Amino acid sequence: MNPIESPPLHRDVLVVGAGPVGLTAALALCAKGYAVTLIEA
């Protein structure tokens, strides 16, 4: 019997602020498969 696979999730994240913390968060999320949009406020 084959296990049932769930469909892949589409994940979008908006990171507001391109300072050191925003860039680090965007990079970490991108590495985990999130589609990241980064804007500077």
C-alpha positions in Angstrom: 0.0 0.0 0.0 1.4 3.4 -1.0 1.1 6.4 1.4 -1.0 9.3 0.3 1.0 12.3 -0.4 -0.3 15.8 0.2 0.0 18.4 -2.6 2.9 20.8 -2.3 2.0 24.1 -0.5 2.5 27.5 -2.1 3.9 29.7 0.5 4.3 33.5 0.1 5.9 35.8 2.7 6.3 39.5 2.7 9.3 40.9 4.7 9.1 44.6 5.5 12.4 46.1 6.1 15.7 45.4 4.4 18.0 45.9 7.4 20.2 43.1 8.8 17.3 41.3 10.5 15.0 41.5 7.5 17.6 40.3 5.1 18.5 37.4 7.4 14.8 36.4 7.8 14.3 36.6 4.0 17.3 34.4 3.4 16.3 31.8 6.0 12.7 31.7 4.7 14.0 31.4 1.1 16.2 28.5 2.1 13.1 26.7 3.5 11.2 27.0 0.3 9.1 30.1 0.9 8.6 32.7 -1.9 9.8 35.9 -0.3 9.1 39.4 -1.3 11.3 42.0 0.4 10.4 45.7 0.6 12.0 48.6 2.3 9.6 50.8 4.2 
